[in-house]
């Protein structure tokens, strides 16, 4: 008797009868049928799946507060949040830059120093409450060798970055709606020691711990941090001066992405952390792969 050919299962999948959920135009429900063929009797399996479509980084109807929103990463985040439909509240130290950003973004604007605890509390009490998202992108750290360090300046910088971050978290517990977010901007200086990096490294090493603890303590407000490597901002230009273009060229060659990270890259990540409600308690690197370079 001739032998039957070897049996091979084939699975075909088709989605039929798409319908929308009542009252939810952004989601689609379809019936998926799985059918095994090449058997004496086909077996059909029917299941219902949800393929919900969410708008990416949609901030329509929300209020986004950017502390340090007049330049660099803070200003670019405010711009992207504004373009995504948010009402913007910004703060900064420089009155001229504050006025320019206010007019560009049709924003509420307040002069604020993160080291001023009373001023910070007053700033939050005057917000249109509750707000939805807060980004802290204050001033950068200082870079100085230990033997030449101005310790009064170092103390002020660490107070702003560390205790200031805790002060902001305390205010957010009251003035950010449940499910909203607080995002800190920090750096990657803690990864590699180097001359002049002590204060910057202390701040960068501490912020992830502040972030994780705050995420538990002020939940359901979500708390995250962004650790940025070199970002091509006005602050970088001011710090590097005539060395800026050399540094850019060096990074274009060395980084795996073959380009320099810009403020828009960091701002895009910040908006994702605001809108993705599954993210809290973590620090996200954005350095173009710089940490991978020996």
C-alpha positions in Angstrom: 0.0 0.0 0.0 1.5 3.4 -0.9 2.5 5.5 2.1 0.7 8.8 2.7 2.9 11.8 2.3 4.2 13.4 5.5 1.6 15.6 7.2 2.5 19.3 7.6 0.3 21.7 9.6 -0.2 25.1 8.1 -1.8 27.9 10.2 -3.6 30.7 8.5 -4.7 33.8 10.4 -7.2 36.3 9.2 -8.9 39.3 10.9 -12.5 39.9 9.9 -15.4 42.1 10.9 -13.6 45.0 12.3 -15.8 47.1 14.6 -15.1 50.0 16.9 -15.8 50.1 20.6 -18.8 52.2 21.4 -17.7 55.6 22.5 -14.0 54.9 21.7 -13.1 56.0 18.2 -9.4 55.4 18.8 -9.7 51.7 19.2 -10.6 48.8 16.9 -11.9 45.4 17.8 -11.5 42.6 15.3 -12.4 38.9 15.3 -9.4 36.7 14.5 -9.9 33.3 13.1 -7.0 30.7 13.1 -7.5 27.7 10.9 -5.3 24.7 10.5 -5.3 23.3 7.0 -4.1 20.0 5.5 -5.9 18.0 8.1 -8.8 15.6 7.5 -11.0 18.1 9.3 -10.2 21.7 9.5 -10.3 23.2 13.0 -11.3 26.8 13.3 -10.5 28.8 16.3 -12.2 32.2 16.8 -11.0 34.7 19.3 -11.6 38.4 19.9 -8.6 40.7 20.3 -8.1 44.4 21.1 -5.8 46.5 19.0 -6.2 49.8 20.7 -4.5 52.7 18.9 -3.1 55.4 21.2 -2.1 58.9 20.0 1.7 59.2 20.5 2.7 62.0 22.9 -0.7 63.7 22.8 -0.9 66.3 25.5 -4.1 67.9 24.5 -5.9 69.6 27.4 -3.0 69.1 29.8 -0.8 71.5 31.7 3.0 71.0 31.5 5.3 72.9 33.9 8.9 73.3 32.8 11.2 74.5 35.5 14.2 75.9 33.7 12.2 76.3 30.5 14.0 79.2 28.9 16.9 77.6 27.2 18.3 74.3 25.9 16.5 71.0 26.9 13.9 72.8 29.0 12.9 75.2 26.2 12.8 72.5 23.6 10.6 70.3 25.8 8.2 73.2 26.3 8.1 73.7 22.5 7.3 70.1 21.9 4.7 69.9 24.6 3.1 73.1 23.3 3.0 71.5 19.8 1.4 68.4 21.3 -1.5 70.5 22.7 -0.4 71.3 26.2 -0.8 74.6 28.1 2.7 75.6 29.2 4.0 77.1 32.4 7.7 77.9 32.5 10.2 79.3 35.0 13.7 80.6 34.7 16.2 82.9 36.2 16.9 85.2 33.2 14.1 87.8 32.8 14.9 88.4 29.1 14.9 84.8 28.1 11.8 84.2 30.2 9.9 86.9 28.3 11.0 85.6 24.9 9.9 82.0 25.8 6.6 83.3 27.2 5.7 85.1 24.0 6.8 82.3 21.8 4.8 79.6 23.6 1.9 81.7 24.9 2.9 80.5 28.3 2.6 81.5 31.9 6.1 82.6 33.1 7.6 83.1 36.5 11.1 84.0 37.6 12.3 81.2 39.9 15.5 79.9 41.6 15.4 76.3 42.6 17.6 77.1 45.6 14.8 79.4 46.9 12.6 77.0 48.9 10.0 79.6 49.8 9.8 80.9 46.2 9.4 77.3 44.9 6.5 76.7 47.2 4.9 79.9 46.2 5.4 79.0 42.5 3.5 75.8 43.0 0.7 77.3 45.0 0.0 79.8 42.2 -0.2 77.1 39.5 -3.5 76.3 37.8 -4.1 73.2 39.9 -3.8 70.4 39.4 -1.2 70.3 36.7 -0.4 67.2 34.7 3.3 67.1 34.2 6.4 68.8 35.7 9.9 68.7 34.1 12.9 70.0 36.1 15.7 71.1 33.8 17.4 73.7 36.0 20.9 75.0 35.6 23.9 72.8 34.9 26.5 71.6 37.5 29.9 73.3 38.0 33.1 71.8 36.6 36.2 72.5 38.7 39.2 70.6 40.0 39.0 69.8 43.8 42.0 72.0 44.6 40.5 75.0 42.9 36.9 74.4 44.0 34.7 77.2 45.3 33.0 75.2 48.0 30.3 77.8 48.6 29.3 77.6 45.0 29.5 73.8 45.1 27.2 73.7 48.2 24.7 75.9 46.4 24.8 73.7 43.3 24.3 70.4 45.2 21.5 72.0 47.3 19.7 73.0 44.1 20.2 69.6 42.4 19.6 67.3 45.4 17.5 69.0 48.0 15.9 71.1 45.3 14.8 67.9 43.6 13.2 66.7 46.9 11.5 70.0 47.3 10.0 69.7 43.9 8.8 66.2 44.6 7.2 67.4 47.8 5.2 70.0 45.9 4.3 67.6 43.2 2.7 65.3 45.7 0.1 68.0 46.2 -0.1 69.9 43.0 0.2 67.2 40.3 -2.9 65.1 39.5 -2.8 61.4 40.2 -1.2 59.6 37.2 0.6 62.7 36.2 4.4 62.9 36.1 7.6 64.5 37.4 10.7 64.2 35.3 14.2 65.2 36.3 17.1 66.0 33.9 20.5 64.9 35.1 23.7 63.8 33.4 26.0 60.8 33.0 29.0 62.2 34.8 29.0 59.5 37.5 30.0 56.8 35.0 33.6 57.9 34.5 35.9 59.8 36.9 37.7 62.8 35.4 39.3 66.1 36.5 36.8 68.7 37.4 33.8 66.3 37.5 33.4 65.7 41.2 30.3 67.9 41.8 28.7 66.9 38.5 29.3 63.2 39.3 27.7 63.5 42.8 24.6 65.1 41.4 24.3 62.5 38.6 24.8 59.6 41.0 22.2 60.8 43.5 19.4 61.7 41.1 18.5 58.1 40.3 18.1 57.4 44.0 15.9 60.5 44.5 13.9 59.4 41.5 13.3 55.8 42.7 12.3 56.8 46.2 10.1 59.7 45.1 8.3 57.3 42.7 7.2 55.3 45.7 6.5 58.1 48.1 4.4 60.4 45.9 2.6 57.7 43.9 0.4 57.7 41.9 2.3 60.6 40.5 5.0 59.0 38.3 8.6 60.0 38.7 11.4 59.4 36.2 14.8 60.9 35.3 16.7 61.4 32.1 20.5 61.0 32.2 21.8 62.9 29.2 25.4 62.7 27.9 26.8 65.6 25.8 23.9 67.6 24.4 24.5 70.4 22.0 22.9 73.3 23.9 23.8 76.9 24.6 25.1 75.8 28.0 27.5 73.4 26.3 28.6 76.2 24.0 29.2 78.5 27.0 31.2 75.9 28.8 33.4 74.8 25.9 33.8 78.1 24.1 36.4 77.7 21.3 36.5 74.0 21.9 32.9 73.4 21.0 33.4 72.6 17.3 36.3 70.2 18.1 34.0 68.4 20.6 31.2 68.1 18.0 33.5 66.7 15.4 35.0 64.2 17.9 31.5 62.9 18.9 30.3 62.6 15.3 33.2 60.2 14.7 33.1 58.3 18.0 29.4 57.9 18.8 27.6 54.9 17.4 24.9 57.2 16.1 27.5 59.2 14.2 25.9 62.5 15.2 25.7 64.8 18.2 22.7 64.5 20.5 20.5 67.6 20.5 17.9 69.1 22.8 15.1 67.8 20.5 16.3 64.2 21.2 16.0 64.7 25.0 12.7 66.5 24.7 11.2 63.7 22.7 12.1 61.3 25.5 10.7 63.6 28.1 7.3 63.7 26.3 7.3 60.0 26.1 7.8 59.7 29.8 4.9 62.1 30.3 2.5 60.2 28.2 3.5 56.5 28.8 1.6 55.8 32.1 3.5 52.5 32.7 6.8 54.3 33.4 7.9 55.3 36.8 10.9 55.1 39.1 13.6 54.7 36.5 16.4 56.7 34.9 16.7 56.6 31.1 20.0 57.2 29.4 20.2 59.3 26.2 23.8 59.7 25.2 24.1 58.5 21.6 25.8 55.4 22.8 28.7 57.3 24.5 28.7 54.9 27.4 29.7 52.1 25.0 32.9 53.7 23.9 36.0 52.3 25.8 
